[in-house]
Amino acid sequence: MIEADRLITPEASTEDEVIDRAIRPKMLEDYTGQPHVCEQMEIFIQTARNRDDALDHLLIFGPPGLGKTTLANIVANEMGVNIKTTSGPVLE
C-alpha cells in the first residue's frame, strides 16, 4: 500500500486544519465548559484592557484534550493580538 493512500495518518491534513479552525470558539463567550477558568481569564483580560496594557504572559498547562490551545487563542482574540504557541515536547 502506498503511504498517500492511507486514510489515517499521524499528521493533520490541510483540510483538517481548516475545519478545526472554523469550529473552534473564537471568543470567551463562545467557550463552553470550565466556568472557573473562564472567569479567571475574563478577569485577566479585563484588567489588562482597563490598564490599557498587554497581558504580559500566560501559562496554561494540563493533560492533552482540555482545550488549552483553544483557550490561548481565545485570549489572543479577545486582546486583539497575534499568538505564538508551542508545546512541551517541542521544547525538549
Biopython code that builds the backbone (N, CA, C, O; Angstrom):
import numpy as np
from Bio.PDB.StructureBuilder import StructureBuilder

atoms = [
    (1, "MET", "N", (0.852, -1.177, 0.000)),
    (1, "MET", "CA", (0.000, 0.000, 0.000)),
    (1, "MET", "C", (0.896, 1.239, 0.000)),
    (1, "MET", "O", (1.901, 1.290, 0.709)),
    (2, "ILE", "N", (0.533, 2.199, -0.776)),
    (2, "ILE", "CA", (1.267, 3.456, -0.862)),
    (2, "ILE", "C", (0.848, 4.336, 0.306)),
    (2, "ILE", "O", (-0.336, 4.411, 0.636)),
    (3, "GLU", "N", (1.815, 5.004, 0.935)),
    (3, "GLU", "CA", (1.532, 5.854, 2.100)),
    (3, "GLU", "C", (0.476, 6.916, 1.805)),
    (3, "GLU", "O", (-0.323, 7.246, 2.682)),
    (4, "ALA", "N", (0.457, 7.452, 0.598)),
    (4, "ALA", "CA", (-0.505, 8.501, 0.253)),
    (4, "ALA", "C", (-1.942, 7.984, 0.251)),
    (4, "ALA", "O", (-2.887, 8.766, 0.361)),
    (5, "ASP", "N", (-2.106, 6.661, 0.126)),
    (5, "ASP", "CA", (-3.442, 6.064, 0.092)),
    (5, "ASP", "C", (-4.016, 5.807, 1.477)),
    (5, "ASP", "O", (-5.173, 5.401, 1.590)),
    (6, "ARG", "N", (-3.257, 6.027, 2.512)),
    (6, "ARG", "CA", (-3.733, 5.744, 3.870)),
    (6, "ARG", "C", (-4.821, 6.724, 4.274)),
    (6, "ARG", "O", (-4.724, 7.919, 3.993)),
    (7, "LEU", "N", (-5.851, 6.222, 4.930)),
    (7, "LEU", "CA", (-6.933, 7.071, 5.413)),
    (7, "LEU", "C", (-6.577, 7.735, 6.728)),
    (7, "LEU", "O", (-7.061, 8.825, 7.032)),
    (8, "ILE", "N", (-5.733, 7.081, 7.505)),
    (8, "ILE", "CA", (-5.349, 7.602, 8.816)),
    (8, "ILE", "C", (-3.858, 7.887, 8.799)),
    (8, "ILE", "O", (-3.051, 7.017, 8.473)),
    (9, "THR", "N", (-3.501, 9.107, 9.152)),
    (9, "THR", "CA", (-2.094, 9.487, 9.214)),
    (9, "THR", "C", (-1.840, 10.225, 10.522)),
    (9, "THR", "O", (-2.771, 10.784, 11.101)),
    (10, "PRO", "N", (-0.607, 10.239, 10.995)),
    (10, "PRO", "CA", (-0.312, 10.940, 12.247)),
    (10, "PRO", "C", (-0.385, 12.463, 12.119)),
    (10, "PRO", "O", (-0.534, 13.158, 13.124)),
    (11, "GLU", "N", (-0.282, 12.983, 10.905)),
    (11, "GLU", "CA", (-0.324, 14.424, 10.699)),
    (11, "GLU", "C", (-1.714, 14.844, 10.243)),
    (11, "GLU", "O", (-2.405, 14.105, 9.542)),
    (12, "ALA", "N", (-2.110, 16.039, 10.651)),
    (12, "ALA", "CA", (-3.392, 16.585, 10.201)),
    (12, "ALA", "C", (-3.249, 17.077, 8.766)),
    (12, "ALA", "O", (-2.227, 17.657, 8.399)),
    (13, "SER", "N", (-4.266, 16.845, 7.970)),
    (13, "SER", "CA", (-4.243, 17.355, 6.601)),
    (13, "SER", "C", (-4.597, 18.841, 6.612)),
    (13, "SER", "O", (-5.101, 19.362, 7.606)),
    (14, "THR", "N", (-4.331, 19.501, 5.512)),
    (14, "THR", "CA", (-4.670, 20.923, 5.404)),
    (14, "THR", "C", (-6.166, 21.116, 5.579)),
    (14, "THR", "O", (-6.601, 22.072, 6.221)),
    (15, "GLU", "N", (-6.952, 20.215, 5.012)),
    (15, "GLU", "CA", (-8.411, 20.288, 5.139)),
    (15, "GLU", "C", (-8.829, 20.145, 6.599)),
    (15, "GLU", "O", (-9.719, 20.859, 7.063)),
    (16, "ASP", "N", (-8.189, 19.223, 7.327)),
    (16, "ASP", "CA", (-8.487, 19.045, 8.750)),
    (16, "ASP", "C", (-8.208, 20.324, 9.530)),
    (16, "ASP", "O", (-8.998, 20.718, 10.388)),
    (17, "GLU", "N", (-7.091, 20.968, 9.233)),
    (17, "GLU", "CA", (-6.720, 22.190, 9.944)),
    (17, "GLU", "C", (-7.705, 23.319, 9.666)),
    (17, "GLU", "O", (-8.034, 24.089, 10.569)),
    (18, "VAL", "N", (-8.175, 23.426, 8.437)),
    (18, "VAL", "CA", (-9.151, 24.462, 8.080)),
    (18, "VAL", "C", (-10.459, 24.227, 8.827)),
    (18, "VAL", "O", (-11.036, 25.162, 9.382)),
    (19, "ILE", "N", (-10.921, 22.994, 8.841)),
    (19, "ILE", "CA", (-12.162, 22.658, 9.548)),
    (19, "ILE", "C", (-11.990, 22.892, 11.038)),
    (19, "ILE", "O", (-12.884, 23.430, 11.691)),
    (20, "ASP", "N", (-10.844, 22.489, 11.581)),
    (20, "ASP", "CA", (-10.578, 22.659, 13.008)),
    (20, "ASP", "C", (-10.634, 24.134, 13.403)),
    (20, "ASP", "O", (-11.241, 24.482, 14.416)),
    (21, "ARG", "N", (-10.007, 24.997, 12.612)),
    (21, "ARG", "CA", (-10.025, 26.435, 12.900)),
    (21, "ARG", "C", (-11.431, 27.011, 12.801)),
    (21, "ARG", "O", (-11.789, 27.920, 13.550)),
    (22, "ALA", "N", (-12.222, 26.483, 11.880)),
    (22, "ALA", "CA", (-13.573, 27.013, 11.664)),
    (22, "ALA", "C", (-14.517, 26.685, 12.816)),
    (22, "ALA", "O", (-15.409, 27.476, 13.125)),
    (23, "ILE", "N", (-14.334, 25.528, 13.457)),
    (23, "ILE", "CA", (-15.286, 25.133, 14.504)),
    (23, "ILE", "C", (-14.838, 25.507, 15.913)),
    (23, "ILE", "O", (-15.641, 25.452, 16.845)),
    (24, "ARG", "N", (-13.592, 25.882, 16.086)),
    (24, "ARG", "CA", (-13.135, 26.284, 17.425)),
    (24, "ARG", "C", (-13.757, 27.614, 17.820)),
    (24, "ARG", "O", (-13.908, 28.498, 16.976)),
    (25, "PRO", "N", (-14.120, 27.771, 19.089)),
    (25, "PRO", "CA", (-14.652, 29.068, 19.527)),
    (25, "PRO", "C", (-13.582, 30.153, 19.398)),
    (25, "PRO", "O", (-12.395, 29.901, 19.603)),
    (26, "LYS", "N", (-14.025, 31.358, 19.056)),
    (26, "LYS", "CA", (-13.092, 32.471, 18.850)),
    (26, "LYS", "C", (-13.071, 33.445, 20.025)),
    (26, "LYS", "O", (-12.068, 34.120, 20.256)),
    (27, "MET", "N", (-14.166, 33.516, 20.761)),
    (27, "MET", "CA", (-14.283, 34.464, 21.866)),
    (27, "MET", "C", (-14.662, 33.709, 23.145)),
    (27, "MET", "O", (-15.191, 32.598, 23.091)),
    (28, "LEU", "N", (-14.386, 34.326, 24.282)),
    (28, "LEU", "CA", (-14.628, 33.696, 25.575)),
    (28, "LEU", "C", (-16.100, 33.348, 25.775)),
    (28, "LEU", "O", (-16.416, 32.326, 26.384)),
    (29, "GLU", "N", (-16.989, 34.173, 25.278)),
    (29, "GLU", "CA", (-18.422, 33.909, 25.439)),
    (29, "GLU", "C", (-18.867, 32.665, 24.672)),
    (29, "GLU", "O", (-19.909, 32.089, 24.984)),
    (30, "ASP", "N", (-18.090, 32.245, 23.674)),
    (30, "ASP", "CA", (-18.415, 31.054, 22.887)),
    (30, "ASP", "C", (-17.828, 29.779, 23.485)),
    (30, "ASP", "O", (-18.199, 28.678, 23.080)),
    (31, "TYR", "N", (-16.924, 29.918, 24.435)),
    (31, "TYR", "CA", (-16.224, 28.782, 25.042)),
    (31, "TYR", "C", (-17.120, 28.133, 26.092)),
    (31, "TYR", "O", (-17.575, 28.805, 27.018)),
    (32, "THR", "N", (-17.374, 26.851, 25.959)),
    (32, "THR", "CA", (-18.218, 26.155, 26.930)),
    (32, "THR", "C", (-17.357, 25.244, 27.796)),
    (32, "THR", "O", (-16.352, 24.695, 27.345)),
    (33, "GLY", "N", (-17.771, 25.099, 29.035)),
    (33, "GLY", "CA", (-17.031, 24.255, 29.963)),
    (33, "GLY", "C", (-16.022, 25.048, 30.765)),
    (33, "GLY", "O", (-15.656, 26.163, 30.394)),
    (34, "GLN", "N", (-15.580, 24.475, 31.852)),
    (34, "GLN", "CA", (-14.579, 25.058, 32.735)),
    (34, "GLN", "C", (-14.918, 26.497, 33.129)),
    (34, "GLN", "O", (-14.129, 27.406, 32.872)),
    (35, "PRO", "N", (-16.081, 26.715, 33.747)),
    (35, "PRO", "CA", (-16.501, 28.089, 34.073)),
    (35, "PRO", "C", (-15.526, 28.826, 34.984)),
    (35, "PRO", "O", (-15.364, 30.039, 34.848)),
    (36, "HIS", "N", (-14.869, 28.118, 35.915)),
    (36, "HIS", "CA", (-13.914, 28.796, 36.803)),
    (36, "HIS", "C", (-12.704, 29.316, 36.030)),
    (36, "HIS", "O", (-12.160, 30.371, 36.357)),
    (37, "VAL", "N", (-12.290, 28.582, 35.016)),
    (37, "VAL", "CA", (-11.170, 29.027, 34.178)),
    (37, "VAL", "C", (-11.598, 30.236, 33.348)),
    (37, "VAL", "O", (-10.841, 31.197, 33.208)),
    (38, "CYS", "N", (-12.803, 30.186, 32.802)),
    (38, "CYS", "CA", (-13.313, 31.316, 32.005)),
    (38, "CYS", "C", (-13.411, 32.579, 32.848)),
    (38, "CYS", "O", (-13.082, 33.668, 32.379)),
    (39, "GLU", "N", (-13.862, 32.436, 34.092)),
    (39, "GLU", "CA", (-13.961, 33.597, 34.986)),
    (39, "GLU", "C", (-12.589, 34.223, 35.217)),
    (39, "GLU", "O", (-12.439, 35.444, 35.175)),
    (40, "GLN", "N", (-11.589, 33.372, 35.462)),
    (40, "GLN", "CA", (-10.234, 33.879, 35.688)),
    (40, "GLN", "C", (-9.685, 34.567, 34.439)),
    (40, "GLN", "O", (-9.081, 35.636, 34.530)),
    (41, "MET", "N", (-9.894, 33.959, 33.285)),
    (41, "MET", "CA", (-9.414, 34.557, 32.037)),
    (41, "MET", "C", (-10.088, 35.899, 31.783)),
    (41, "MET", "O", (-9.442, 36.845, 31.333)),
    (42, "GLU", "N", (-11.383, 35.984, 32.071)),
    (42, "GLU", "CA", (-12.109, 37.247, 31.894)),
    (42, "GLU", "C", (-11.524, 38.335, 32.787)),
    (42, "GLU", "O", (-11.401, 39.487, 32.371)),
    (43, "ILE", "N", (-11.163, 37.968, 34.018)),
    (43, "ILE", "CA", (-10.536, 38.932, 34.935)),
    (43, "ILE", "C", (-9.191, 39.399, 34.374)),
    (43, "ILE", "O", (-8.901, 40.595, 34.368)),
    (44, "PHE", "N", (-8.372, 38.457, 33.906)),
    (44, "PHE", "CA", (-7.064, 38.811, 33.334)),
    (44, "PHE", "C", (-7.231, 39.763, 32.153)),
    (44, "PHE", "O", (-6.546, 40.782, 32.059)),
    (45, "ILE", "N", (-8.145, 39.417, 31.261)),
    (45, "ILE", "CA", (-8.361, 40.211, 30.050)),
    (45, "ILE", "C", (-8.886, 41.601, 30.401)),
    (45, "ILE", "O", (-8.385, 42.602, 29.888)),
    (46, "GLN", "N", (-9.891, 41.666, 31.271)),
    (46, "GLN", "CA", (-10.486, 42.948, 31.655)),
    (46, "GLN", "C", (-9.473, 43.843, 32.353)),
    (46, "GLN", "O", (-9.430, 45.048, 32.103)),
    (47, "THR", "N", (-8.660, 43.262, 33.223)),
    (47, "THR", "CA", (-7.644, 44.040, 33.930)),
    (47, "THR", "C", (-6.637, 44.636, 32.950)),
    (47, "THR", "O", (-6.284, 45.810, 33.053)),
    (48, "ALA", "N", (-6.179, 43.826, 32.005)),
    (48, "ALA", "CA", (-5.227, 44.322, 31.007)),
    (48, "ALA", "C", (-5.858, 45.426, 30.162)),
    (48, "ALA", "O", (-5.208, 46.427, 29.858)),
    (49, "ARG", "N", (-7.115, 45.246, 29.784)),
    (49, "ARG", "CA", (-7.809, 46.277, 28.994)),
    (49, "ARG", "C", (-7.966, 47.567, 29.796)),
    (49, "ARG", "O", (-7.725, 48.656, 29.276)),
    (50, "ASN", "N", (-8.370, 47.447, 31.061)),
    (50, "ASN", "CA", (-8.576, 48.633, 31.902)),
    (50, "ASN", "C", (-7.287, 49.422, 32.091)),
    (50, "ASN", "O", (-7.311, 50.651, 32.163)),
    (51, "ARG", "N", (-6.162, 48.715, 32.172)),
    (51, "ARG", "CA", (-4.868, 49.386, 32.322)),
    (51, "ARG", "C", (-4.310, 49.846, 30.983)),
    (51, "ARG", "O", (-3.279, 50.516, 30.926)),
    (52, "ASP", "N", (-5.009, 49.475, 29.892)),
    (52, "ASP", "CA", (-4.528, 49.753, 28.539)),
    (52, "ASP", "C", (-3.117, 49.199, 28.378)),
    (52, "ASP", "O", (-2.205, 49.876, 27.901)),
    (53, "ASP", "N", (-2.972, 47.948, 28.790)),
    (53, "ASP", "CA", (-1.673, 47.287, 28.818)),
    (53, "ASP", "C", (-1.808, 45.897, 28.201)),
    (53, "ASP", "O", (-2.911, 45.369, 28.059)),
    (54, "ALA", "N", (-0.679, 45.323, 27.844)),
    (54, "ALA", "CA", (-0.673, 43.963, 27.306)),
    (54, "ALA", "C", (-0.843, 42.955, 28.439)),
    (54, "ALA", "O", (-0.456, 43.210, 29.579)),
    (55, "LEU", "N", (-1.416, 41.830, 28.112)),
    (55, "LEU", "CA", (-1.450, 40.707, 29.038)),
    (55, "LEU", "C", (-0.093, 40.030, 28.860)),
    (55, "LEU", "O", (0.108, 39.238, 27.939)),
    (56, "ASP", "N", (0.832, 40.359, 29.763)),
    (56, "ASP", "CA", (2.249, 40.018, 29.609)),
    (56, "ASP", "C", (2.501, 38.588, 29.157)),
    (56, "ASP", "O", (3.104, 38.366, 28.107)),
    (57, "HIS", "N", (2.051, 37.631, 29.926)),
    (57, "HIS", "CA", (2.268, 36.231, 29.595)),
    (57, "HIS", "C", (1.180, 35.401, 30.261)),
    (57, "HIS", "O", (0.510, 35.844, 31.194)),
    (58, "LEU", "N", (1.029, 34.206, 29.761)),
    (58, "LEU", "CA", (0.008, 33.310, 30.271)),
    (58, "LEU", "C", (0.516, 31.889, 30.086)),
    (58, "LEU", "O", (0.863, 31.488, 28.975)),
    (59, "LEU", "N", (0.559, 31.137, 31.164)),
    (59, "LEU", "CA", (0.986, 29.745, 31.095)),
    (59, "LEU", "C", (-0.222, 28.876, 31.398)),
    (59, "LEU", "O", (-0.774, 28.926, 32.497)),
    (60, "ILE", "N", (-0.623, 28.092, 30.435)),
    (60, "ILE", "CA", (-1.755, 27.183, 30.593)),
    (60, "ILE", "C", (-1.179, 25.772, 30.501)),
    (60, "ILE", "O", (-0.510, 25.432, 29.526)),
    (61, "PHE", "N", (-1.440, 24.959, 31.512)),
    (61, "PHE", "CA", (-0.874, 23.617, 31.492)),
    (61, "PHE", "C", (-1.930, 22.593, 31.881)),
    (61, "PHE", "O", (-2.952, 22.929, 32.480)),
    (62, "GLY", "N", (-1.669, 21.357, 31.535)),
    (62, "GLY", "CA", (-2.573, 20.266, 31.864)),
    (62, "GLY", "C", (-2.444, 19.160, 30.833)),
    (62, "GLY", "O", (-1.716, 19.294, 29.849)),
    (63, "PRO", "N", (-3.154, 18.069, 31.066)),
    (63, "PRO", "CA", (-3.076, 16.940, 30.136)),
    (63, "PRO", "C", (-3.717, 17.273, 28.782)),
    (63, "PRO", "O", (-4.456, 18.250, 28.664)),
    (64, "PRO", "N", (-3.432, 16.462, 27.775)),
    (64, "PRO", "CA", (-3.994, 16.700, 26.443)),
    (64, "PRO", "C", (-5.524, 16.678, 26.451)),
    (64, "PRO", "O", (-6.148, 15.943, 27.216)),
    (65, "GLY", "N", (-6.104, 17.495, 25.587)),
    (65, "GLY", "CA", (-7.541, 17.450, 25.376)),
    (65, "GLY", "C", (-8.381, 18.350, 26.250)),
    (65, "GLY", "O", (-9.608, 18.258, 26.212)),
    (66, "LEU", "N", (-7.770, 19.215, 27.036)),
    (66, "LEU", "CA", (-8.542, 20.090, 27.924)),
    (66, "LEU", "C", (-8.966, 21.398, 27.268)),
    (66, "LEU", "O", (-9.812, 22.113, 27.805)),
    (67, "GLY", "N", (-8.395, 21.716, 26.126)),
    (67, "GLY", "CA", (-8.737, 22.967, 25.450)),
    (67, "GLY", "C", (-7.758, 24.090, 25.718)),
    (67, "GLY", "O", (-8.111, 25.263, 25.599)),
    (68, "LYS", "N", (-6.532, 23.744, 26.080)),
    (68, "LYS", "CA", (-5.530, 24.763, 26.409)),
    (68, "LYS", "C", (-5.210, 25.651, 25.204)),
    (68, "LYS", "O", (-5.178, 26.875, 25.324)),
    (69, "THR", "N", (-4.979, 25.044, 24.065)),
    (69, "THR", "CA", (-4.653, 25.818, 22.870)),
    (69, "THR", "C", (-5.842, 26.663, 22.438)),
    (69, "THR", "O", (-5.677, 27.819, 22.048)),
    (70, "THR", "N", (-7.025, 26.096, 22.504)),
    (70, "THR", "CA", (-8.231, 26.855, 22.168)),
    (70, "THR", "C", (-8.367, 28.058, 23.080)),
    (70, "THR", "O", (-8.657, 29.161, 22.617)),
    (71, "LEU", "N", (-8.159, 27.854, 24.371)),
    (71, "LEU", "CA", (-8.271, 28.945, 25.336)),
    (71, "LEU", "C", (-7.212, 30.019, 25.080)),
    (71, "LEU", "O", (-7.504, 31.210, 25.178)),
    (72, "ALA", "N", (-6.004, 29.610, 24.757)),
    (72, "ALA", "CA", (-4.940, 30.573, 24.456)),
    (72, "ALA", "C", (-5.291, 31.407, 23.223)),
    (72, "ALA", "O", (-5.057, 32.615, 23.202)),
    (73, "ASN", "N", (-5.845, 30.771, 22.209)),
    (73, "ASN", "CA", (-6.258, 31.505, 21.011)),
    (73, "ASN", "C", (-7.409, 32.454, 21.306)),
    (73, "ASN", "O", (-7.473, 33.546, 20.740)),
    (74, "ILE", "N", (-8.315, 32.052, 22.182)),
    (74, "ILE", "CA", (-9.417, 32.924, 22.581)),
    (74, "ILE", "C", (-8.880, 34.170, 23.278)),
    (74, "ILE", "O", (-9.318, 35.282, 22.983)),
    (75, "VAL", "N", (-7.941, 33.995, 24.194)),
    (75, "VAL", "CA", (-7.364, 35.139, 24.912)),
    (75, "VAL", "C", (-6.705, 36.094, 23.916)),
    (75, "VAL", "O", (-6.865, 37.310, 24.020)),
    (76, "ALA", "N", (-5.969, 35.547, 22.957)),
    (76, "ALA", "CA", (-5.333, 36.394, 21.943)),
    (76, "ALA", "C", (-6.387, 37.154, 21.135)),
    (76, "ALA", "O", (-6.226, 38.346, 20.869)),
    (77, "ASN", "N", (-7.456, 36.472, 20.748)),
    (77, "ASN", "CA", (-8.530, 37.145, 20.003)),
    (77, "ASN", "C", (-9.178, 38.234, 20.834)),
    (77, "ASN", "O", (-9.445, 39.325, 20.330)),
    (78, "GLU", "N", (-9.434, 37.950, 22.104)),
    (78, "GLU", "CA", (-10.065, 38.937, 22.988)),
    (78, "GLU", "C", (-9.177, 40.172, 23.159)),
    (78, "GLU", "O", (-9.677, 41.294, 23.253)),
    (79, "MET", "N", (-7.866, 39.961, 23.199)),
    (79, "MET", "CA", (-6.931, 41.073, 23.358)),
    (79, "MET", "C", (-6.600, 41.748, 22.027)),
    (79, "MET", "O", (-6.001, 42.823, 22.006)),
    (80, "GLY", "N", (-6.988, 41.117, 20.922)),
    (80, "GLY", "CA", (-6.718, 41.688, 19.606)),
    (80, "GLY", "C", (-5.258, 41.614, 19.210)),
    (80, "GLY", "O", (-4.737, 42.524, 18.565)),
    (81, "VAL", "N", (-4.592, 40.524, 19.596)),
    (81, "VAL", "CA", (-3.166, 40.367, 19.298)),
    (81, "VAL", "C", (-2.912, 39.028, 18.618)),
    (81, "VAL", "O", (-3.780, 38.156, 18.589)),
    (82, "ASN", "N", (-1.718, 38.881, 18.075)),
    (82, "ASN", "CA", (-1.296, 37.613, 17.492)),
    (82, "ASN", "C", (-0.789, 36.698, 18.594)),
    (82, "ASN", "O", (-0.499, 37.151, 19.701)),
    (83, "ILE", "N", (-0.684, 35.424, 18.295)),
    (83, "ILE", "CA", (-0.228, 34.457, 19.285)),
    (83, "ILE", "C", (0.760, 33.491, 18.642)),
    (83, "ILE", "O", (0.637, 33.141, 17.468)),
    (84, "LYS", "N", (1.728, 33.074, 19.425)),
    (84, "LYS", "CA", (2.643, 32.007, 19.034)),
    (84, "LYS", "C", (2.522, 30.936, 20.099)),
    (84, "LYS", "O", (2.706, 31.216, 21.283)),
    (85, "THR", "N", (2.220, 29.730, 19.701)),
    (85, "THR", "CA", (2.057, 28.644, 20.663)),
    (85, "THR", "C", (3.154, 27.615, 20.461)),
    (85, "THR", "O", (3.732, 27.498, 19.381)),
    (86, "THR", "N", (3.425, 26.880, 21.514)),
    (86, "THR", "CA", (4.368, 25.775, 21.449)),
    (86, "THR", "C", (3.884, 24.705, 22.406)),
    (86, "THR", "O", (2.881, 24.885, 23.097)),
    (87, "SER", "N", (4.588, 23.607, 22.445)),
    (87, "SER", "CA", (4.221, 22.536, 23.364)),
    (87, "SER", "C", (5.475, 22.013, 24.039)),
    (87, "SER", "O", (6.587, 22.215, 23.552)),
    (88, "GLY", "N", (5.290, 21.350, 25.147)),
    (88, "GLY", "CA", (6.409, 20.833, 25.924)),
    (88, "GLY", "C", (7.360, 19.959, 25.126)),
    (88, "GLY", "O", (8.570, 20.181, 25.179)),
    (89, "PRO", "N", (6.853, 18.960, 24.378)),
    (89, "PRO", "CA", (7.764, 18.103, 23.621)),
    (89, "PRO", "C", (8.618, 18.868, 22.612)),
    (89, "PRO", "O", (9.739, 18.453, 22.317)),
    (90, "VAL", "N", (8.115, 19.959, 22.090)),
    (90, "VAL", "CA", (8.888, 20.760, 21.136)),
    (90, "VAL", "C", (10.067, 21.413, 21.841)),
    (90, "VAL", "O", (11.128, 21.593, 21.241)),
    (91, "LEU", "N", (9.891, 21.768, 23.108)),
    (91, "LEU", "CA", (10.933, 22.453, 23.867)),
    (91, "LEU", "C", (12.021, 21.520, 24.366)),
    (91, "LEU", "O", (13.125, 21.966, 24.680)),
    (92, "GLU", "N", (11.726, 20.229, 24.443)),
    (92, "GLU", "CA", (12.703, 19.276, 24.999)),
    (92, "GLU", "C", (13.869, 19.036, 24.087)),
    (92, "GLU", "O", (14.765, 18.261, 24.422)),
]
sb = StructureBuilder()
sb.init_structure("model")
sb.init_model(0)
sb.init_chain("A")
sb.init_seg("    ")
for serial, (resi, resn, name, xyz) in enumerate(atoms, 1):
    if name == "N":
        sb.init_residue(resn, " ", resi, " ")
    sb.init_atom(name, np.array(xyz, "f"), 0.0, 1.0, " ", f" {name:<3s}", serial, name[0])
structure = sb.get_structure()
